[in-house]
Amino acid sequence: MFEDESLSNHTETGSAAKAMGAIVAIIFAAEIIIMSVVASFGRGEVPASIMVLDAVLLVVLTAPFIYVLVLAPLRKEYEMRIAAEREAHDMTQLAITDPLTRIMNRRGITMALLESMAQAERYGTPLSIAMVDIDHFKRINDERGHDVGDTVLASLAGVLTEAVRMPDKVGRYGGEEFLIVLPHTTLAAARQIAGRMCKTVSERKFRHKEQLIEVTISLGLTQFRKGEDLTQLLARVDKALYEAKRGGRNRVVVSKPAAVRTARRSRVSA
C-alpha cells in the first residue's frame, strides 16, 4: 500500500504548487484588470509597466499569506491522513504476522485460504493446500533447547517461502505446523511442489551458532472441493498429515476429494 508513498508525496507537492500558481495567476490577472478599469476612469492612461509592477508587488505580498492560510493546512491534513493510513496498515500487518518466522500467522493464513476458496468456488479454478509438520520437533526442543527450535522454525519458514510461487501463501498455523495455500494448482502439481519441499528440507542442515541440525518434515496434501467449507477442507488435509506421520514421517500423503475416490471405485466395480 505504501510502496508508492514517495510518488504520492510528489503528486501532492505538485498539486499544491499548481494550486499556488493558479491563485497567484488569478491575483495577477485581477490586479491588471482592476488597474485597467481604474485607469479608464482616470484622466490619463496608466503605463502597462506600472500595472505589471503593481500586480507583481501585490502577488509577492499576498503569496505568503495564501500559503499559510490555505495551502499549509491542506498539506498538514494530507500528511496526517497518510500517517493514519500507515499506522492502520502496520497494525493490520502485526495482527496477521508471526513475530518469530516473519510469515503469516494462523489468522493471516486462514484469511488467505478463505479468499482463495471463494475464488475457486466462484471461477471453478483448482486450489490445493498442504499442511506441514516438523518431525520430532519436541525432541529438538528438549535435547537442544528452545533457541535451537526457534532457529529451525524461522529457517524452515524461509525454505518453504522460497519453494512456492508468487501467488502461493505460507503461514505458521500453530506450533511447528505450517499451512501452504496453492491457488490455481491441481493436486498433481501440488504433489510435485510438496515432494520438492520434503526433499529440500531433508537434504539441508539448519545452523544455530556452531550447531548443525538435521530436520525432516511430513506433509498432508489435498484439493479443495466445490461446496465444502473451511472445516471440512482442513479436516481432510489434517488427516493426510496424520497419515504421513504415522506412515514413517519425511513423506507426503495425498488425500483426494471424496468425489474422486467414488468415481474410482465405480470404475473398478465396472
N, C-alpha and C positions, 0 to 999 in steps of 0.2 A: 504494500500500500504506500510506503514511504520511499520506495526506490526513486520515484520521480519528484521528491520533495524539492531538490535543488531547481528542477525545471519549474515547479510550481512557484517557488520564490522568485525566480527570474521572470516568470509570467506576471506575477503580482507587481513586481517592481516596474515592469514595462507598462502595465495598466495604470499604475499611479503616475508614471511620467507622462503618459498620454493624457490622463485627466488633467494634470497640472498644465500641460501645454495647451489643452483645449480652453481651460479657464483663462490662461494668460492671453491667448489669441482673442477670446471674446472681449476681455477687458481692453485690449489694444484697439480692436475694431470699434468698440463702443466709444472709446475716448476720441478716436479720429472722427466718428460721426458727430459726436457732441460738439467738438471743436468746429466742425464744418457748419453745423446748424447755428452755433453762436456767431460764427464769422458772418453768416448770411444776414444776420440781423444787425451786424455792426456797420460802421462806416467804411471800414477798409477790409480787405481780404487778408486773412492770416496766412503767412507763408507755410507751405507744406512742411518744410523742415522744422518749423516751430511746433506744428501739430504732432509730428512724429516724435520729436524730442519730449514733448509733454506726455505723450502716451507711454513712451519708454519709461519715463520717470515714475509715472503712476503704476505701471506694472512692477517695477523694481520695489516700490514702496509697499504694494499690496501683496506681492507674492509670498513673503514670509508669513503673513497673517493667514493667507489662504491655506498654506501648508499646515500651520499649527492648528487651525480651527477645523479644517475639513480632511485633508489627506492623512495627517498623522494619526487621528483617531481611527480612521479606516484601516490604516496599516497595523495599528495595535490590535484592533479587533480580529484582523486576519491572523496575526501571529498567535493570539490566544486560542483561536479556533484550531490552528494547526497543532499547538501544544496539547490541547484537549484530545484531539484525534489520536495523536501519537501515544498519549498516556493510556487511552482506551485500548489501542492496538497492543501495547505492551502488556497490559493486564490480561487481555484475551490470550496472548501467546503464553504467558506464565500459567494460565489456567489449564492449558492443554499440552504443556511441555513437561516431560520428565526431567527433573533437575540433574540427575546423575548421568543419563545417557544422551541428553540433549535432543531426543526424538520425542514424538508424541506420547503422551501418557494414555492410560486406559480411556479416559474421557475423549481425548482427541482422536484416537484411532477408531473408537466406536462411532463418533460423529462422521469420520471419513468413510467408514464402512456403510453406515446408513445412507449417506449420499450416493455412494456407488451402487447400493442395492436399488435405490429409487431410479437411477439412470438405467440400470439393467432391466428393471421391471418395465419401464416406460418404452425403451427402444429395442428391447429384446437382444441386447448385446451380452456376450458371456462375461461372467465375473467369477473369479476363483479366489479363495482365501487360504492361507496357511497359518497354522498355529505352531510356534517353535518353542521348544523347551530345552534348556541346557541339561545334559545328562550328568547326574551325580553332583549337582551344584551344592547341595548341602555338605557333601564331603569336602568340596573345595573350601567352603567357609569354615568348617570345623577343623580341618587339618592345616590350612594355610592362612586363615584369618579373613575377616570381612573386608579388609582393604584389598586383598587379592581378588576376592569375589566381586567387589565393585569395579576393579580394573577389567575383569573378564566381562562383566555386563556392558560396560562402556565400549570396550573393544569389539565385542560381538555386535553391538548396535551399529558400529561403523561398518563392519563386514557386511551385515545384512542390507544396510542402506546402499552400499556400493554395488551390491549384486542385483538390485532391482532397477527398473527403468523409470523414466521421468514421471509418468502418471501414477506409478505404484506408490503405496504408502506403507511405512513400517512404524509400529508403535510398541512400546513396552506395555503389555497387557496386565502384568502383575508379577511381582517376584522375579523369577527367571524366565518367564514366558513372554514371547513376542508374537504379535499378530501382524500378518502381512496381507494387504489388500491388493489384488491384481486385477484391475478393471480391463475389459476387452481382452480377456485371456481365457482360453479354453483350458480344460482340465489337463489335456495332453501337454500343452505348452507350459502350464504351471508346474507340471511334474518335472519337466526338464530344468526349470528355474530352481525348484526345490532341491533337485538332485545335485545341481552345481553348488548350491549353498552348503549342503551337507558335506560334500567332498572338500570344498574350500576350507571350511572350519576344521575338519579333521586333519587336514594337512598343515594347518597353521599353528604355530606356537605363540601363545599370548605372553607378553612380557610384563612383569611387575618388578621394577627395580632390577635386581640380579636374578630373579626367578623366571623360569620359563614354564608355562602351564599349558598342558595339552587338554584340549576341550573337544567334545563331540556334541552334536545336537540331534534331537529327534523332531520330526515334522509330521503333523497331520494336515491333510490337504483335502479340500472339497470344492465343489462348484455350486454357486447359487442357483436355486430352482425357482422359477417364477411362482409367485403366490405364497412363498414361505416367509416367515418373519425372522427377526434377528435371533430370537431364542432358538428356533429350530436350526438355523444355519450354524450358529456357534456350537450347538449340541453335537451336530454331526462332525464338525472339524475337531472338537474336543475328544470325541470318541475315537477318531482316527489317530490323534496324538497318543491317546492312551494305548491303543493297539501297537503303535510304533515303539513305545517304551516297554510294553510287555513283551514285544517280539525280539528284544535284544538291544534296543537303542541304536543310535547312529544310523538312522534309516528314515525313509519316507513311506508313509502309509496313506493311500488314497481312499477316500470314502466317496463313492459315486452316488449321485442322486437316486432316490428310490425309483423314479420313473425309468431310469436307465437299467437298473437291476431287474425290474419287472419285465421290460422288453427283452432282456437277455434270456430270462427264464422261459418266456413264451417261445423264443426261437429254439431253445434246447428241447422243450416239450414237443414242438412240431417235428 
